Amino acid sequence: MIDYEPFWNTLEKSEDNWYTLVHKHGINPATLHRLKHNLPISTVTIDLFCSILDCRVEDILRYIK
């Protein structure tokens, strides 16, 4: 299972929040909903989050058996 808890921790440490992701960076709120519920997102979206938050993939997701 892919878990996006690291994303929320990374977001909390950054200068961005849910509002700025949507209104400043153009992230669809449905994407954030998918992250909140550990639903699949594309690698393009993961790449975008890494760019916005200046982080690594490991700071966005983790794999749990």
N, C-alpha and C positions, 0 to 999 in steps of 0.2 A: 504494500500500500504506500502511496506517496502521501506524505504529510507536509503541510505548508506552515506549520507552526514557526519554523525559522523565519519565514517571510514576515510574520507579525512582529517578531522580536527585532528583526532588522528595521522594519518600518518605524517601530517605537523609538529606536536609537537615532533615526535619521531626522532631518528637518522637515520631512514630508509627512503627510497623514492621508487618510481616506479622501478628504476634501481636495487636497492639492493633487493627488493622483488623478482624480476625476476631472477637476476644473483646470488645472495647470498643464497636466501631462496628457489629457485626453483618454485616460483609461476608462473603459466601459464599466459602470457599476456592477453589471452582471459578472464581469471577470473577478471582481473583488468578492462577490457573493460565492462564486465557484471556489475561490481560495479558502474562504471561511468554512466551507463545507467539504473541503478536501476532494473536490471534483476535478476532473482532468482539465488542464489548460495546455496550450500549444508551446512548443519550444521557442517560437517567435516571441510569445508573450513573456516567457521566462527571460529571454535575452533582453527584452525591453525593460523589465524590472531591474535586471542587473545593471543596465545602463543608467536608469533613473536613480537608483539607490547606490550606485558605485560599489557594487558588491559582487561576490562570486555565487555560482549556482548553489553551493552548499548553504549560503545565507538565505536562500529562497525555499528550498525543499530538502527533505530527507526521505530515505526509503526505510520502511519498517516491514519486516517479514510478517 
